[in-house]
Amino acid sequence: MTTFQVAIHVGNTVGAIFYEDGKAEVRLDHIKKEAVEKFLQTPLTMDVAVNDIHTFETKTLQPLESLDNLKICLTRLWEATGVYVAWSRPIEV
């Protein structure tokens, strides 16, 4: 499996999340690093689109259970921690 990588940042502090085989490494030189790590370990209940963008089901997802779960849960990272996911930013760490 290839390691999934996504850039994150808080203010001017840039970091990244690296995910492979159900494990994530958070690289962020900021006090919010612990909040991101806790977020990734905590089940998250949310409405998730199924079949199309008009039909939703409430699901509880474990962020590290799969890459798909991780990507969906990362859409809520900012709201939960104040850490922004920069989906298109190149990894700099």
Buried (B, 14 or more C-beta within 10 A) or exposed (E): EEEEBBBBBBEEBBBBBBBEEEEBEBBBEBEBBEBBBEBBEEEBEBEBEEEEEEEEEEBEBBBBEEBEBBBBBBEBBEEBBEBBBBEEBEBEE
